[in-house]
Amino acid sequence: MTWNYRVVKFDGAFDEPYFEIKEVYYDRDGNPTGYCDATVAGETFEDIITVLDQMKADATRAVLMEKEFYRVEKREEL
């Protein structure tokens, strides 16, 4: 499983969208499968700067929609 930081667009109250940087996880085919809160932490100040730099670089990728993570796959019963 791979992951990176991505900007995710959420539908807020009264249809007002908002955006957050999340850690996004992908399946073997590269499809986003889930996300969690992104934390900026490290053992040193330089570690924190490195994480922020990576977040900034990853933020240039296409924005993902939160509702994309709630797709339902049709499965056949056994």
Buried (B, 14 or more C-beta within 10 A) or exposed (E): EEBBBBBBBEEEEEEEEEEEBBBBBBEEEEEBBEBEEBEEEEEEEEEEEEBEEEBEEBEEEEEBBBEEBEEEEEEEEE
